Amino acid sequence: MTKAEIRNLLQLYKRGKISSDRVIEVFSSRIVEPLEFATIDHHRELRQGFPEVIFCEGKTSRQIAEIARRIVDHGSILLGTRATKEQYNAVRKLVRSARYNERARTITANERLVRQRGIGTILIVTAGTSDLPVAEEALETARLMGNKTDMLVDVGVAGIHRILAQSDKLRNASVIVVVAGMEGALASVVGGLVGVPVIAVPTSVGYGASFKGLSALLGMLNSCAAGVTVVNIDNGYGAGVAASLINRKRYRT
């Protein structure tokens, strides 16, 4: 239930159009929706500003499709992460407007409900092309949460001039998400160049000694650049949410 829906409901009650019992009934039915395999938290949109997101790994196509249908029917924006094409096809049968981003592995719908809420631009920066799937997940998340987004691709430290040549975009961003594997050094470089929050996302890209992203994670956690915050390995979604929350509160003096 959105704040607008609550205001409308209270106005109807105030004018005597509906009873107090009906108000209680509507509130109760809109908080959670229990299914055989899930309990959908419809109250999350009111509580946190964005509806519940479906993490698709580990769920069957049927489960994802049914959850997606309930979210869309409730009038909320749909975002499913880590989704396969097979899972998307199942959703598409129940939600005809669903869209699939194959690189980001996201399923989305009800995008017409997206409202601009961010104050500035969230810039997604990747060290290499191999980091793009995680970066796209962050971008899709930030975009659906109502932010203007931009992206710089393949500007890692192996060719440091590439990121230095993009100083205008770096300076104009309100929040920067840096996505990097290998040793994860790009987050420290960007953190030392800008005066805005930097969210670092280590990826599992790299050779054996990268330990599936652990080296990048530790490198980012040990960054000497002030203001760099780190999320979990390959967690583009988490970075997109954090950047969005910061961007709503962002102000310039």
N, C-alpha and C positions, 0 to 999 in steps of 0.2 A: 504493500500500500504506500502510495506516495503522499507527500505533504499536501499536495493539491487535493487529492481524494479525501484526506482527513478533513481539510477545511470545508469541502463541499458537504461532507457527511454531517459535520457539526452545524453548518448553516441550515441544512434540512431539518435537523432536530430542533434548532432554535426557532424555526418558523412553524414548528408543529407538524411538519410533513411526515416525519417518521417517529416511532416510539423509542424510548430508552432501551427497551429489550432488543429492538432491531439494531441499534447502534452497537450494543454489546455483541450481538450475533455476528455482525459484519467484522468487527475488530477481531473476534476470536477466530473466525474462519480465514482471515487474511494473515494471521501470524505464521502458522506452519501448515503444511499439507502432507500428511503421512501417506506413504505408499508402502507396498510390500517390501521394497528393497531400499527405500530412502525416505528421509523426512526433509521436505523442501522448506527452506527458511525464507519465506516471503517477507518477513519483517526486516531482513538485512538491508534492503534498499533504503528503508526509512532510517535505520540505525546507523548505517555506514555510508549511505549515499550511492551505493551501487548494488544491484541484485546479486544473489548467489551465483557463483561461477562453477561450471561443471568441469572437474578434473577427470578426463575421459579414460586415462590409463587404468586398467584393472576393472573397468565396467564393461558389460556387454552392450552390443549395439542397441538392443531392445531397451535396456535400462536407460541409456543415454537419450534415446529418442523420446521416451515417455517423460523423463524429467524435462527435456527441452520443450516439449509440447506444453507442459504445465506452466513453465516459466513464461513462455510466449503468450499463452491464453490468459495469464494473469495480467498481461499488459506491461511486461518488463523487457529490458534489453537482454538478449541471450549472448553469452560467451562461453564456449567450451574450449578447453585447452588440451594439448597433447592428443588430438583426435586423429584417427585414421580416415582414409577415404571411405572405407567400408562403413565406419560409424557415421560419417556425414551422410552417406546414401540412405541410411536408416532414418536419420533425423529428417532428411529432405522429404520423405514419404509422409511425415506428419506435419512438418513445418515447411510449406512450399517456398517461403521467402528466405530460407536458410542459405548462407553463403559459406564457402570453404576456401581458406587460404592454405594452400598445400605446403608452402614453405614454413609458415608460422605454425601449421597444424592446428588452426583454430576454426571453430564453427561459430558463426554469428547470425543474428536475426533481430528484427525490430530496430534496425539502425536509424530509422526515421525518428526515433525517440531520443537520439543523442542530442544533448544540448551543450553548447560551449560553456564550460565552467572554469577552465584554466585561465590564468591571467597572462601567461607568456607562452613561449614555445618550449616543448620538451624535445631535446636533441638526442637522438640515438646514434652512438658512434661505435663502429666495429673495427677491431684490429685487423681482421681478415675476412675474406668471403665465406670461409667455413663457419664463421660465427653468425651468419645471417639468420638461420632458423630461430635461434634464441633472441636475436635482435628484433626480428619481425614479431615474435610473440610479445615482446615489450611494447613495440610500436602499436600493435593492434589493441592491446590492453589500454594504453594511454589514450588512443584515439577514441575508443568506445566510452571512456570515462569523461569525454568532453574536452580534450586538449588539442591544441594545434601541435602538430608533430613535424619533425624533419629528421633526415638521416644522413650520416657520412659513412661511407663504406670503404673498407680495406685501407685504413690509414694508420697501420700499426708501426711499431718502433723500428722495424727492419728498414723502413724508409721514412725517417722522422720528418723530413721536409713535407711530406704529404699532409700531416696534421697541422704543421706550422703554417701551411699555406691557407688554412681554413680558419684563420683567427677571427674573421668577422662573424662567421656562424657560431663559433664558440662564445664570443663576447655577447652576442644577441640572445643566447639561450637563457631561459630561466632556471632550467634543471637539465643536467646532462647525464645520460645513462651510457656507461662505457662497457662494451661487451668484448671480452678478450679471453683467449685460451693461452696455450703455451705457458709462458712465465707470467702473463697478466700485467706486464709493465705499463701498458698504455694508460691504465687508470691513474697511475702516479704522475705520468706526464701531463695528462689533461688536468688533473687536480692542481698541479703546480702552475697552470696557465690561466685559470679562471677564478672568479670570485663568487661562484654560485655552487649550490649543492651538486656533488658528483656521486652517482650511485653506480658502483662497480659490480658487474656480473661476470664471474669466472665461468668459462665454458669447458666442456670435457674434450675440447679439441687439442691434439698434441700427440707426441710420441710417448713411448712407455714410461719415461721418467716424469711425465706430467701427471701420472697416476689419475687419469680420467678427470682432470680438473683440479685436483688437490693442490698441485704446485701453483696454479693461478690463484686459487683461493687464498693460500698462505701468503703469496706475494702481495695480493691486494690488501689483506688484513694487516700486513706489515708496512704498508705505504707510509712514507714520511710526509706526503702531501696532506695538508690539513683539509678537513671537510669531505674526505672520501669515505662513504659508507658502503658496506659490502653485503650482498645477498647471497643465497645459496647457489651452488653450482647449477648452471643451466636454467636458473629461475628468472626467465624473462618476464613472466607474469608478475612475480613479486616486485621486480624493479619497476614495472609499469604502474602498478598500484601505488608504490611509495612515491614515485615521481609525480603522480597525479595529485596525491594528497598535499605534497609540498607546493605544487603549482597553484593549487586553490588558495593557499595562504600567502603566496609570494607577493611582495610589494617592493617598489623601488623608491628610493629617497632622492 
